[in-house]
Amino acid sequence: MDNEKYYTLTESKTKKWYEDCKKSVKDDKRFYFYENEWVKKIQWEDRYDQCGTNLPIFLACVRGEKYEIIVDDAFFKYSSQ
């Protein structure tokens, strides 16, 4: 991922930011979304790393009470409003 930034946020802030990011690229067919209770991802449809895994532009994983998040800063910037 180019321009990666790291964040640690609460569950509610992570969910809100993820939903806002998802809305901003929902009509862009270059990306697809995946989420479950532990992970939230927005990934490239056709860009891969050396292992053949789709590259994420937003990746959030549960770590205890918080989410650890990696985002491509070229796409999404966090604002603690």
mmCIF file of the N, C-alpha and C atoms, coordinates in Angstrom:
data_MODEL
# 
_entry.id   MODEL 
# 
loop_
_atom_site.group_PDB 
_atom_site.id 
_atom_site.type_symbol 
_atom_site.label_atom_id 
_atom_site.label_alt_id 
_atom_site.label_comp_id 
_atom_site.label_asym_id 
_atom_site.label_entity_id 
_atom_site.label_seq_id 
_atom_site.pdbx_PDB_ins_code 
_atom_site.Cartn_x 
_atom_site.Cartn_y 
_atom_site.Cartn_z 
_atom_site.occupancy 
_atom_site.B_iso_or_equiv 
_atom_site.pdbx_formal_charge 
_atom_site.auth_seq_id 
_atom_site.auth_comp_id 
_atom_site.auth_asym_id 
_atom_site.auth_atom_id 
_atom_site.pdbx_PDB_model_num 
ATOM 1   N N  . MET A 1 1  ? 0.844   -1.168  0.000  1.00 0.00 ? 1  MET A N  1 
ATOM 2   C CA . MET A 1 1  ? 0.000   0.000   0.000  1.00 0.00 ? 1  MET A CA 1 
ATOM 3   C C  . MET A 1 1  ? 0.895   1.238   0.000  1.00 0.00 ? 1  MET A C  1 
ATOM 4   N N  . ASP A 1 2  ? 0.634   2.125   -0.891 1.00 0.00 ? 2  ASP A N  1 
ATOM 5   C CA . ASP A 1 2  ? 1.349   3.401   -0.923 1.00 0.00 ? 2  ASP A CA 1 
ATOM 6   C C  . ASP A 1 2  ? 0.721   4.341   0.093  1.00 0.00 ? 2  ASP A C  1 
ATOM 7   N N  . ASN A 1 3  ? 1.504   5.261   0.605  1.00 0.00 ? 3  ASN A N  1 
ATOM 8   C CA . ASN A 1 3  ? 0.992   6.317   1.495  1.00 0.00 ? 3  ASN A CA 1 
ATOM 9   C C  . ASN A 1 3  ? 0.244   5.773   2.711  1.00 0.00 ? 3  ASN A C  1 
ATOM 10  N N  . GLU A 1 4  ? 0.729   4.685   3.306  1.00 0.00 ? 4  GLU A N  1 
ATOM 11  C CA . GLU A 1 4  ? -0.029  4.102   4.400  1.00 0.00 ? 4  GLU A CA 1 
ATOM 12  C C  . GLU A 1 4  ? 0.116   4.895   5.694  1.00 0.00 ? 4  GLU A C  1 
ATOM 13  N N  . LYS A 1 5  ? -0.998  4.968   6.412  1.00 0.00 ? 5  LYS A N  1 
ATOM 14  C CA . LYS A 1 5  ? -1.073  5.620   7.718  1.00 0.00 ? 5  LYS A CA 1 
ATOM 15  C C  . LYS A 1 5  ? -1.697  4.622   8.684  1.00 0.00 ? 5  LYS A C  1 
ATOM 16  N N  . TYR A 1 6  ? -1.286  4.699   9.941  1.00 0.00 ? 6  TYR A N  1 
ATOM 17  C CA . TYR A 1 6  ? -1.763  3.777   10.971 1.00 0.00 ? 6  TYR A CA 1 
ATOM 18  C C  . TYR A 1 6  ? -2.553  4.541   12.029 1.00 0.00 ? 6  TYR A C  1 
ATOM 19  N N  . TYR A 1 7  ? -3.635  3.921   12.489 1.00 0.00 ? 7  TYR A N  1 
ATOM 20  C CA . TYR A 1 7  ? -4.474  4.510   13.514 1.00 0.00 ? 7  TYR A CA 1 
ATOM 21  C C  . TYR A 1 7  ? -4.934  3.420   14.479 1.00 0.00 ? 7  TYR A C  1 
ATOM 22  N N  . THR A 1 8  ? -5.248  3.811   15.689 1.00 0.00 ? 8  THR A N  1 
ATOM 23  C CA . THR A 1 8  ? -5.909  2.949   16.661 1.00 0.00 ? 8  THR A CA 1 
ATOM 24  C C  . THR A 1 8  ? -7.124  3.719   17.144 1.00 0.00 ? 8  THR A C  1 
ATOM 25  N N  . LEU A 1 9  ? -8.313  3.147   16.888 1.00 0.00 ? 9  LEU A N  1 
ATOM 26  C CA . LEU A 1 9  ? -9.557  3.843   17.212 1.00 0.00 ? 9  LEU A CA 1 
ATOM 27  C C  . LEU A 1 9  ? -10.524 2.912   17.935 1.00 0.00 ? 9  LEU A C  1 
ATOM 28  N N  . THR A 1 10 ? -11.514 3.507   18.568 1.00 0.00 ? 10 THR A N  1 
ATOM 29  C CA . THR A 1 10 ? -12.568 2.732   19.215 1.00 0.00 ? 10 THR A CA 1 
ATOM 30  C C  . THR A 1 10 ? -13.429 2.065   18.139 1.00 0.00 ? 10 THR A C  1 
ATOM 31  N N  . GLU A 1 11 ? -14.237 1.119   18.559 1.00 0.00 ? 11 GLU A N  1 
ATOM 32  C CA . GLU A 1 11 ? -15.114 0.408   17.626 1.00 0.00 ? 11 GLU A CA 1 
ATOM 33  C C  . GLU A 1 11 ? -16.093 1.368   16.947 1.00 0.00 ? 11 GLU A C  1 
ATOM 34  N N  . SER A 1 12 ? -16.700 2.255   17.707 1.00 0.00 ? 12 SER A N  1 
ATOM 35  C CA . SER A 1 12 ? -17.695 3.162   17.112 1.00 0.00 ? 12 SER A CA 1 
ATOM 36  C C  . SER A 1 12 ? -17.061 4.129   16.109 1.00 0.00 ? 12 SER A C  1 
ATOM 37  N N  . LYS A 1 13 ? -15.895 4.669   16.428 1.00 0.00 ? 13 LYS A N  1 
ATOM 38  C CA . LYS A 1 13 ? -15.219 5.571   15.489 1.00 0.00 ? 13 LYS A CA 1 
ATOM 39  C C  . LYS A 1 13 ? -14.769 4.823   14.239 1.00 0.00 ? 13 LYS A C  1 
ATOM 40  N N  . THR A 1 14 ? -14.305 3.585   14.422 1.00 0.00 ? 14 THR A N  1 
ATOM 41  C CA . THR A 1 14 ? -13.881 2.779   13.278 1.00 0.00 ? 14 THR A CA 1 
ATOM 42  C C  . THR A 1 14 ? -15.059 2.486   12.362 1.00 0.00 ? 14 THR A C  1 
ATOM 43  N N  . LYS A 1 15 ? -16.169 2.073   12.929 1.00 0.00 ? 15 LYS A N  1 
ATOM 44  C CA . LYS A 1 15 ? -17.357 1.755   12.119 1.00 0.00 ? 15 LYS A CA 1 
ATOM 45  C C  . LYS A 1 15 ? -17.845 2.972   11.340 1.00 0.00 ? 15 LYS A C  1 
ATOM 46  N N  . LYS A 1 16 ? -17.868 4.129   11.998 1.00 0.00 ? 16 LYS A N  1 
ATOM 47  C CA . LYS A 1 16 ? -18.320 5.341   11.308 1.00 0.00 ? 16 LYS A CA 1 
ATOM 48  C C  . LYS A 1 16 ? -17.383 5.703   10.171 1.00 0.00 ? 16 LYS A C  1 
ATOM 49  N N  . TRP A 1 17 ? -16.088 5.681   10.435 1.00 0.00 ? 17 TRP A N  1 
ATOM 50  C CA . TRP A 1 17 ? -15.114 6.018   9.401  1.00 0.00 ? 17 TRP A CA 1 
ATOM 51  C C  . TRP A 1 17 ? -15.181 5.029   8.243  1.00 0.00 ? 17 TRP A C  1 
ATOM 52  N N  . TYR A 1 18 ? -15.286 3.733   8.555  1.00 0.00 ? 18 TYR A N  1 
ATOM 53  C CA . TYR A 1 18 ? -15.398 2.713   7.512  1.00 0.00 ? 18 TYR A CA 1 
ATOM 54  C C  . TYR A 1 18 ? -16.627 2.967   6.634  1.00 0.00 ? 18 TYR A C  1 
ATOM 55  N N  . GLU A 1 19 ? -17.763 3.242   7.247  1.00 0.00 ? 19 GLU A N  1 
ATOM 56  C CA . GLU A 1 19 ? -18.979 3.502   6.474  1.00 0.00 ? 19 GLU A CA 1 
ATOM 57  C C  . GLU A 1 19 ? -18.826 4.745   5.599  1.00 0.00 ? 19 GLU A C  1 
ATOM 58  N N  . ASP A 1 20 ? -18.206 5.792   6.131  1.00 0.00 ? 20 ASP A N  1 
ATOM 59  C CA . ASP A 1 20 ? -17.966 7.004   5.336  1.00 0.00 ? 20 ASP A CA 1 
ATOM 60  C C  . ASP A 1 20 ? -17.034 6.705   4.157  1.00 0.00 ? 20 ASP A C  1 
ATOM 61  N N  . CYS A 1 21 ? -15.974 5.943   4.400  1.00 0.00 ? 21 CYS A N  1 
ATOM 62  C CA . CYS A 1 21 ? -15.038 5.584   3.333  1.00 0.00 ? 21 CYS A CA 1 
ATOM 63  C C  . CYS A 1 21 ? -15.722 4.723   2.276  1.00 0.00 ? 21 CYS A C  1 
ATOM 64  N N  . LYS A 1 22 ? -16.515 3.778   2.745  1.00 0.00 ? 22 LYS A N  1 
ATOM 65  C CA . LYS A 1 22 ? -17.229 2.882   1.836  1.00 0.00 ? 22 LYS A CA 1 
ATOM 66  C C  . LYS A 1 22 ? -18.171 3.678   0.923  1.00 0.00 ? 22 LYS A C  1 
ATOM 67  N N  . LYS A 1 23 ? -18.885 4.626   1.495  1.00 0.00 ? 23 LYS A N  1 
ATOM 68  C CA . LYS A 1 23 ? -19.789 5.471   0.699  1.00 0.00 ? 23 LYS A CA 1 
ATOM 69  C C  . LYS A 1 23 ? -19.028 6.263   -0.354 1.00 0.00 ? 23 LYS A C  1 
ATOM 70  N N  . SER A 1 24 ? -17.828 6.713   -0.007 1.00 0.00 ? 24 SER A N  1 
ATOM 71  C CA . SER A 1 24 ? -17.078 7.558   -0.939 1.00 0.00 ? 24 SER A CA 1 
ATOM 72  C C  . SER A 1 24 ? -16.574 6.801   -2.166 1.00 0.00 ? 24 SER A C  1 
ATOM 73  N N  . VAL A 1 25 ? -16.455 5.476   -2.096 1.00 0.00 ? 25 VAL A N  1 
ATOM 74  C CA . VAL A 1 25 ? -15.979 4.702   -3.252 1.00 0.00 ? 25 VAL A CA 1 
ATOM 75  C C  . VAL A 1 25 ? -16.988 3.639   -3.713 1.00 0.00 ? 25 VAL A C  1 
ATOM 76  N N  . LYS A 1 26 ? -18.214 3.699   -3.203 1.00 0.00 ? 26 LYS A N  1 
ATOM 77  C CA . LYS A 1 26 ? -19.184 2.626   -3.489 1.00 0.00 ? 26 LYS A CA 1 
ATOM 78  C C  . LYS A 1 26 ? -19.504 2.466   -4.973 1.00 0.00 ? 26 LYS A C  1 
ATOM 79  N N  . ASP A 1 27 ? -19.437 3.531   -5.748 1.00 0.00 ? 27 ASP A N  1 
ATOM 80  C CA . ASP A 1 27 ? -19.754 3.432   -7.176 1.00 0.00 ? 27 ASP A CA 1 
ATOM 81  C C  . ASP A 1 27 ? -18.527 3.168   -8.039 1.00 0.00 ? 27 ASP A C  1 
ATOM 82  N N  . ASP A 1 28 ? -17.380 3.067   -7.417 1.00 0.00 ? 28 ASP A N  1 
ATOM 83  C CA . ASP A 1 28 ? -16.130 2.825   -8.137 1.00 0.00 ? 28 ASP A CA 1 
ATOM 84  C C  . ASP A 1 28 ? -15.906 1.317   -8.242 1.00 0.00 ? 28 ASP A C  1 
ATOM 85  N N  . LYS A 1 29 ? -16.010 0.780   -9.427 1.00 0.00 ? 29 LYS A N  1 
ATOM 86  C CA . LYS A 1 29 ? -15.923 -0.671  -9.649 1.00 0.00 ? 29 LYS A CA 1 
ATOM 87  C C  . LYS A 1 29 ? -14.519 -1.234  -9.457 1.00 0.00 ? 29 LYS A C  1 
ATOM 88  N N  . ARG A 1 30 ? -13.523 -0.372  -9.177 1.00 0.00 ? 30 ARG A N  1 
ATOM 89  C CA . ARG A 1 30 ? -12.159 -0.863  -8.945 1.00 0.00 ? 30 ARG A CA 1 
ATOM 90  C C  . ARG A 1 30 ? -11.994 -1.482  -7.562 1.00 0.00 ? 30 ARG A C  1 
ATOM 91  N N  . PHE A 1 31 ? -12.999 -1.302  -6.693 1.00 0.00 ? 31 PHE A N  1 
ATOM 92  C CA . PHE A 1 31 ? -12.877 -1.734  -5.305 1.00 0.00 ? 31 PHE A CA 1 
ATOM 93  C C  . PHE A 1 31 ? -14.002 -2.679  -4.910 1.00 0.00 ? 31 PHE A C  1 
ATOM 94  N N  . TYR A 1 32 ? -13.721 -3.522  -3.918 1.00 0.00 ? 32 TYR A N  1 
ATOM 95  C CA . TYR A 1 32 ? -14.785 -4.307  -3.311 1.00 0.00 ? 32 TYR A CA 1 
ATOM 96  C C  . TYR A 1 32 ? -14.609 -4.289  -1.800 1.00 0.00 ? 32 TYR A C  1 
ATOM 97  N N  . PHE A 1 33 ? -15.665 -4.674  -1.102 1.00 0.00 ? 33 PHE A N  1 
ATOM 98  C CA . PHE A 1 33 ? -15.722 -4.540  0.345  1.00 0.00 ? 33 PHE A CA 1 
ATOM 99  C C  . PHE A 1 33 ? -15.865 -5.908  0.997  1.00 0.00 ? 33 PHE A C  1 
ATOM 100 N N  . TYR A 1 34 ? -15.281 -6.028  2.180  1.00 0.00 ? 34 TYR A N  1 
ATOM 101 C CA . TYR A 1 34 ? -15.429 -7.237  2.983  1.00 0.00 ? 34 TYR A CA 1 
ATOM 102 C C  . TYR A 1 34 ? -15.468 -6.818  4.446  1.00 0.00 ? 34 TYR A C  1 
ATOM 103 N N  . GLU A 1 35 ? -16.399 -7.397  5.184  1.00 0.00 ? 35 GLU A N  1 
ATOM 104 C CA . GLU A 1 35 ? -16.406 -7.119  6.612  1.00 0.00 ? 35 GLU A CA 1 
ATOM 105 C C  . GLU A 1 35 ? -17.051 -8.275  7.372  1.00 0.00 ? 35 GLU A C  1 
ATOM 106 N N  . ASN A 1 36 ? -16.553 -8.474  8.583  1.00 0.00 ? 36 ASN A N  1 
ATOM 107 C CA . ASN A 1 36 ? -17.162 -9.372  9.544  1.00 0.00 ? 36 ASN A CA 1 
ATOM 108 C C  . ASN A 1 36 ? -16.968 -8.743  10.916 1.00 0.00 ? 36 ASN A C  1 
ATOM 109 N N  . GLU A 1 37 ? -17.157 -9.488  11.982 1.00 0.00 ? 37 GLU A N  1 
ATOM 110 C CA . GLU A 1 37 ? -17.076 -8.863  13.308 1.00 0.00 ? 37 GLU A CA 1 
ATOM 111 C C  . GLU A 1 37 ? -15.659 -8.508  13.733 1.00 0.00 ? 37 GLU A C  1 
ATOM 112 N N  . TRP A 1 38 ? -14.622 -9.005  13.030 1.00 0.00 ? 38 TRP A N  1 
ATOM 113 C CA . TRP A 1 38 ? -13.228 -8.727  13.387 1.00 0.00 ? 38 TRP A CA 1 
ATOM 114 C C  . TRP A 1 38 ? -12.489 -7.848  12.382 1.00 0.00 ? 38 TRP A C  1 
ATOM 115 N N  . VAL A 1 39 ? -12.944 -7.837  11.139 1.00 0.00 ? 39 VAL A N  1 
ATOM 116 C CA . VAL A 1 39 ? -12.206 -7.174  10.063 1.00 0.00 ? 39 VAL A CA 1 
ATOM 117 C C  . VAL A 1 39 ? -13.156 -6.333  9.212  1.00 0.00 ? 39 VAL A C  1 
ATOM 118 N N  . LYS A 1 40 ? -12.646 -5.192  8.753  1.00 0.00 ? 40 LYS A N  1 
ATOM 119 C CA . LYS A 1 40 ? -13.357 -4.355  7.784  1.00 0.00 ? 40 LYS A CA 1 
ATOM 120 C C  . LYS A 1 40 ? -12.338 -3.962  6.721  1.00 0.00 ? 40 LYS A C  1 
ATOM 121 N N  . LYS A 1 41 ? -12.655 -4.261  5.442  1.00 0.00 ? 41 LYS A N  1 
ATOM 122 C CA . LYS A 1 41 ? -11.688 -4.004  4.369  1.00 0.00 ? 41 LYS A CA 1 
ATOM 123 C C  . LYS A 1 41 ? -12.352 -3.377  3.161  1.00 0.00 ? 41 LYS A C  1 
ATOM 124 N N  . ILE A 1 42 ? -11.602 -2.482  2.530  1.00 0.00 ? 42 ILE A N  1 
ATOM 125 C CA . ILE A 1 42 ? -11.915 -2.008  1.185  1.00 0.00 ? 42 ILE A CA 1 
ATOM 126 C C  . ILE A 1 42 ? -10.666 -2.337  0.387  1.00 0.00 ? 42 ILE A C  1 
ATOM 127 N N  . GLN A 1 43 ? -10.822 -3.122  -0.671 1.00 0.00 ? 43 GLN A N  1 
ATOM 128 C CA . GLN A 1 43 ? -9.673  -3.629  -1.419 1.00 0.00 ? 43 GLN A CA 1 
ATOM 129 C C  . GLN A 1 43 ? -9.778  -3.306  -2.896 1.00 0.00 ? 43 GLN A C  1 
ATOM 130 N N  . TRP A 1 44 ? -8.612  -3.264  -3.520 1.00 0.00 ? 44 TRP A N  1 
ATOM 131 C CA . TRP A 1 44 ? -8.557  -3.154  -4.982 1.00 0.00 ? 44 TRP A CA 1 
ATOM 132 C C  . TRP A 1 44 ? -9.099  -4.442  -5.581 1.00 0.00 ? 44 TRP A C  1 
ATOM 133 N N  . GLU A 1 45 ? -9.809  -4.332  -6.655 1.00 0.00 ? 45 GLU A N  1 
ATOM 134 C CA . GLU A 1 45 ? -10.320 -5.497  -7.373 1.00 0.00 ? 45 GLU A CA 1 
ATOM 135 C C  . GLU A 1 45 ? -9.196  -6.185  -8.157 1.00 0.00 ? 45 GLU A C  1 
ATOM 136 N N  . ASP A 1 46 ? -8.229  -5.392  -8.671 1.00 0.00 ? 46 ASP A N  1 
ATOM 137 C CA . ASP A 1 46 ? -7.253  -5.966  -9.605 1.00 0.00 ? 46 ASP A CA 1 
ATOM 138 C C  . ASP A 1 46 ? -5.798  -5.588  -9.313 1.00 0.00 ? 46 ASP A C  1 
ATOM 139 N N  . ARG A 1 47 ? -5.479  -5.237  -8.078 1.00 0.00 ? 47 ARG A N  1 
ATOM 140 C CA . ARG A 1 47 ? -4.087  -4.965  -7.705 1.00 0.00 ? 47 ARG A CA 1 
ATOM 141 C C  . ARG A 1 47 ? -3.709  -5.901  -6.572 1.00 0.00 ? 47 ARG A C  1 
ATOM 142 N N  . TYR A 1 48 ? -2.536  -6.519  -6.708 1.00 0.00 ? 48 TYR A N  1 
ATOM 143 C CA . TYR A 1 48 ? -2.145  -7.591  -5.792 1.00 0.00 ? 48 TYR A CA 1 
ATOM 144 C C  . TYR A 1 48 ? -0.748  -7.361  -5.226 1.00 0.00 ? 48 TYR A C  1 
ATOM 145 N N  . ASP A 1 49 ? -0.494  -7.976  -4.060 1.00 0.00 ? 49 ASP A N  1 
ATOM 146 C CA . ASP A 1 49 ? 0.861   -7.978  -3.510 1.00 0.00 ? 49 ASP A CA 1 
ATOM 147 C C  . ASP A 1 49 ? 1.625   -9.184  -4.070 1.00 0.00 ? 49 ASP A C  1 
ATOM 148 N N  . GLN A 1 50 ? 2.845   -9.431  -3.580 1.00 0.00 ? 50 GLN A N  1 
ATOM 149 C CA . GLN A 1 50 ? 3.677   -10.524 -4.101 1.00 0.00 ? 50 GLN A CA 1 
ATOM 150 C C  . GLN A 1 50 ? 3.061   -11.901 -3.840 1.00 0.00 ? 50 GLN A C  1 
ATOM 151 N N  . CYS A 1 51 ? 2.185   -12.008 -2.847 1.00 0.00 ? 51 CYS A N  1 
ATOM 152 C CA . CYS A 1 51 ? 1.553   -13.291 -2.509 1.00 0.00 ? 51 CYS A CA 1 
ATOM 153 C C  . CYS A 1 51 ? 0.251   -13.517 -3.275 1.00 0.00 ? 51 CYS A C  1 
ATOM 154 N N  . GLY A 1 52 ? -0.161  -12.553 -4.073 1.00 0.00 ? 52 GLY A N  1 
ATOM 155 C CA . GLY A 1 52 ? -1.397  -12.688 -4.835 1.00 0.00 ? 52 GLY A CA 1 
ATOM 156 C C  . GLY A 1 52 ? -2.635  -12.231 -4.080 1.00 0.00 ? 52 GLY A C  1 
ATOM 157 N N  . THR A 1 53 ? -2.454  -11.508 -2.990 1.00 0.00 ? 53 THR A N  1 
ATOM 158 C CA . THR A 1 53 ? -3.571  -11.008 -2.192 1.00 0.00 ? 53 THR A CA 1 
ATOM 159 C C  . THR A 1 53 ? -3.953  -9.609  -2.680 1.00 0.00 ? 53 THR A C  1 
ATOM 160 N N  . ASN A 1 54 ? -5.262  -9.366  -2.795 1.00 0.00 ? 54 ASN A N  1 
ATOM 161 C CA . ASN A 1 54 ? -5.723  -8.039  -3.202 1.00 0.00 ? 54 ASN A CA 1 
ATOM 162 C C  . ASN A 1 54 ? -5.235  -6.994  -2.205 1.00 0.00 ? 54 ASN A C  1 
ATOM 163 N N  . LEU A 1 55 ? -4.726  -5.886  -2.720 1.00 0.00 ? 55 LEU A N  1 
ATOM 164 C CA . LEU A 1 55 ? -4.222  -4.821  -1.860 1.00 0.00 ? 55 LEU A CA 1 
ATOM 165 C C  . LEU A 1 55 ? -5.369  -4.020  -1.249 1.00 0.00 ? 55 LEU A C  1 
ATOM 166 N N  . PRO A 1 56 ? -5.322  -3.778  0.046  1.00 0.00 ? 56 PRO A N  1 
ATOM 167 C CA . PRO A 1 56 ? -6.363  -2.972  0.671  1.00 0.00 ? 56 PRO A CA 1 
ATOM 168 C C  . PRO A 1 56 ? -6.048  -1.481  0.575  1.00 0.00 ? 56 PRO A C  1 
ATOM 169 N N  . ILE A 1 57 ? -7.093  -0.660  0.599  1.00 0.00 ? 57 ILE A N  1 
ATOM 170 C CA . ILE A 1 57 ? -6.902  0.775   0.792  1.00 0.00 ? 57 ILE A CA 1 
ATOM 171 C C  . ILE A 1 57 ? -7.443  1.176   2.160  1.00 0.00 ? 57 ILE A C  1 
ATOM 172 N N  . PHE A 1 58 ? -8.180  0.261   2.799  1.00 0.00 ? 58 PHE A N  1 
ATOM 173 C CA . PHE A 1 58 ? -8.653  0.441   4.173  1.00 0.00 ? 58 PHE A CA 1 
ATOM 174 C C  . PHE A 1 58 ? -8.694  -0.940  4.801  1.00 0.00 ? 58 PHE A C  1 
ATOM 175 N N  . LEU A 1 59 ? -7.988  -1.107  5.907  1.00 0.00 ? 59 LEU A N  1 
ATOM 176 C CA . LEU A 1 59 ? -7.969  -2.393  6.602  1.00 0.00 ? 59 LEU A CA 1 
ATOM 177 C C  . LEU A 1 59 ? -8.026  -2.137  8.094  1.00 0.00 ? 59 LEU A C  1 
ATOM 178 N N  . ALA A 1 60 ? -9.065  -2.628  8.745  1.00 0.00 ? 60 ALA A N  1 
ATOM 179 C CA . ALA A 1 60 ? -9.230  -2.467  10.191 1.00 0.00 ? 60 ALA A CA 1 
ATOM 180 C C  . ALA A 1 60 ? -9.406  -3.848  10.817 1.00 0.00 ? 60 ALA A C  1 
ATOM 181 N N  . CYS A 1 61 ? -8.636  -4.124  11.875 1.00 0.00 ? 61 CYS A N  1 
ATOM 182 C CA . CYS A 1 61 ? -8.694  -5.404  12.579 1.00 0.00 ? 61 CYS A CA 1 
ATOM 183 C C  . CYS A 1 61 ? -8.875  -5.154  14.073 1.00 0.00 ? 61 CYS A C  1 
ATOM 184 N N  . VAL A 1 62 ? -9.709  -5.970  14.703 1.00 0.00 ? 62 VAL A N  1 
ATOM 185 C CA . VAL A 1 62 ? -9.933  -5.851  16.144 1.00 0.00 ? 62 VAL A CA 1 
ATOM 186 C C  . VAL A 1 62 ? -8.689  -6.300  16.891 1.00 0.00 ? 62 VAL A C  1 
ATOM 187 N N  . ARG A 1 63 ? -8.283  -5.481  17.872 1.00 0.00 ? 63 ARG A N  1 
ATOM 188 C CA . ARG A 1 63 ? -7.184  -5.808  18.783 1.00 0.00 ? 63 ARG A CA 1 
ATOM 189 C C  . ARG A 1 63 ? -7.655  -5.439  20.177 1.00 0.00 ? 63 ARG A C  1 
ATOM 190 N N  . GLY A 1 64 ? -8.214  -6.395  20.896 1.00 0.00 ? 64 GLY A N  1 
ATOM 191 C CA . GLY A 1 64 ? -8.747  -6.121  22.227 1.00 0.00 ? 64 GLY A CA 1 
ATOM 192 C C  . GLY A 1 64 ? -9.984  -5.253  22.150 1.00 0.00 ? 64 GLY A C  1 
ATOM 193 N N  . GLU A 1 65 ? -9.935  -4.108  22.798 1.00 0.00 ? 65 GLU A N  1 
ATOM 194 C CA . GLU A 1 65 ? -11.066 -3.176  22.835 1.00 0.00 ? 65 GLU A CA 1 
ATOM 195 C C  . GLU A 1 65 ? -11.058 -2.194  21.669 1.00 0.00 ? 65 GLU A C  1 
ATOM 196 N N  . LYS A 1 66 ? -9.987  -2.146  20.899 1.00 0.00 ? 66 LYS A N  1 
ATOM 197 C CA . LYS A 1 66 ? -9.824  -1.139  19.837 1.00 0.00 ? 66 LYS A CA 1 
ATOM 198 C C  . LYS A 1 66 ? -9.620  -1.820  18.485 1.00 0.00 ? 66 LYS A C  1 
ATOM 199 N N  . TYR A 1 67 ? -9.649  -1.018  17.447 1.00 0.00 ? 67 TYR A N  1 
ATOM 200 C CA . TYR A 1 67 ? -9.310  -1.466  16.102 1.00 0.00 ? 67 TYR A CA 1 
ATOM 201 C C  . TYR A 1 67 ? -7.964  -0.866  15.706 1.00 0.00 ? 67 TYR A C  1 
ATOM 202 N N  . GLU A 1 68 ? -7.118  -1.682  15.108 1.00 0.00 ? 68 GLU A N  1 
ATOM 203 C CA . GLU A 1 68 ? -5.904  -1.181  14.476 1.00 0.00 ? 68 GLU A CA 1 
ATOM 204 C C  . GLU A 1 68 ? -6.240  -1.017  13.005 1.00 0.00 ? 68 GLU A C  1 
ATOM 205 N N  . ILE A 1 69 ? -5.921  0.146   12.467 1.00 0.00 ? 69 ILE A N  1 
ATOM 206 C CA . ILE A 1 69 ? -6.346  0.485   11.110 1.00 0.00 ? 69 ILE A CA 1 
ATOM 207 C C  . ILE A 1 69 ? -5.138  0.920   10.288 1.00 0.00 ? 69 ILE A C  1 
ATOM 208 N N  . ILE A 1 70 ? -5.103  0.429   9.053  1.00 0.00 ? 70 ILE A N  1 
ATOM 209 C CA . ILE A 1 70 ? -4.125  0.881   8.066  1.00 0.00 ? 70 ILE A CA 1 
ATOM 210 C C  . ILE A 1 70 ? -4.938  1.390   6.884  1.00 0.00 ? 70 ILE A C  1 
ATOM 211 N N  . VAL A 1 71 ? -4.644  2.600   6.455  1.00 0.00 ? 71 VAL A N  1 
ATOM 212 C CA . VAL A 1 71 ? -5.343  3.161   5.292  1.00 0.00 ? 71 VAL A CA 1 
ATOM 213 C C  . VAL A 1 71 ? -4.339  3.730   4.310  1.00 0.00 ? 71 VAL A C  1 
ATOM 214 N N  . ASP A 1 72 ? -4.745  3.799   3.066  1.00 0.00 ? 72 ASP A N  1 
ATOM 215 C CA . ASP A 1 72 ? -3.973  4.492   2.047  1.00 0.00 ? 72 ASP A CA 1 
ATOM 216 C C  . ASP A 1 72 ? -4.385  5.959   2.134  1.00 0.00 ? 72 ASP A C  1 
ATOM 217 N N  . ASP A 1 73 ? -3.475  6.781   2.618  1.00 0.00 ? 73 ASP A N  1 
ATOM 218 C CA . ASP A 1 73 ? -3.755  8.196   2.870  1.00 0.00 ? 73 ASP A CA 1 
ATOM 219 C C  . ASP A 1 73 ? -4.097  8.965   1.589  1.00 0.00 ? 73 ASP A C  1 
ATOM 220 N N  . ALA A 1 74 ? -3.776  8.418   0.441  1.00 0.00 ? 74 ALA A N  1 
ATOM 221 C CA . ALA A 1 74 ? -4.137  9.061   -0.816 1.00 0.00 ? 74 ALA A CA 1 
ATOM 222 C C  . ALA A 1 74 ? -5.654  9.000   -1.039 1.00 0.00 ? 74 ALA A C  1 
ATOM 223 N N  . PHE A 1 75 ? -6.309  8.017   -0.404 1.00 0.00 ? 75 PHE A N  1 
ATOM 224 C CA . PHE A 1 75 ? -7.761  7.847   -0.548 1.00 0.00 ? 75 PHE A CA 1 
ATOM 225 C C  . PHE A 1 75 ? -8.538  8.402   0.631  1.00 0.00 ? 75 PHE A C  1 
ATOM 226 N N  . PHE A 1 76 ? -8.091  8.087   1.848  1.00 0.00 ? 76 PHE A N  1 
ATOM 227 C CA . PHE A 1 76 ? -8.851  8.417   3.042  1.00 0.00 ? 76 PHE A CA 1 
ATOM 228 C C  . PHE A 1 76 ? -7.980  9.116   4.070  1.00 0.00 ? 76 PHE A C  1 
ATOM 229 N N  . LYS A 1 77 ? -8.495  10.200  4.604  1.00 0.00 ? 77 LYS A N  1 
ATOM 230 C CA . LYS A 1 77 ? -7.819  10.927  5.676  1.00 0.00 ? 77 LYS A CA 1 
ATOM 231 C C  . LYS A 1 77 ? -8.750  10.950  6.882  1.00 0.00 ? 77 LYS A C  1 
ATOM 232 N N  . TYR A 1 78 ? -8.197  10.648  8.052  1.00 0.00 ? 78 TYR A N  1 
ATOM 233 C CA . TYR A 1 78 ? -9.020  10.627  9.257  1.00 0.00 ? 78 TYR A CA 1 
ATOM 234 C C  . TYR A 1 78 ? -9.103  12.014  9.876  1.00 0.00 ? 78 TYR A C  1 
ATOM 235 N N  . SER A 1 79 ? -10.308 12.387  10.200 1.00 0.00 ? 79 SER A N  1 
ATOM 236 C CA . SER A 1 79 ? -10.546 13.659  10.878 1.00 0.00 ? 79 SER A CA 1 
ATOM 237 C C  . SER A 1 79 ? -11.327 13.355  12.156 1.00 0.00 ? 79 SER A C  1 
ATOM 238 N N  . SER A 1 80 ? -10.772 13.672  13.296 1.00 0.00 ? 80 SER A N  1 
ATOM 239 C CA . SER A 1 80 ? -11.430 13.380  14.580 1.00 0.00 ? 80 SER A CA 1 
ATOM 240 C C  . SER A 1 80 ? -12.409 14.490  14.935 1.00 0.00 ? 80 SER A C  1 
ATOM 241 N N  . GLN A 1 81 ? -13.528 14.512  14.261 1.00 0.00 ? 81 GLN A N  1 
ATOM 242 C CA . GLN A 1 81 ? -14.522 15.571  14.443 1.00 0.00 ? 81 GLN A CA 1 
ATOM 243 C C  . GLN A 1 81 ? -15.377 15.326  15.649 1.00 0.00 ? 81 GLN A C  1 
# 
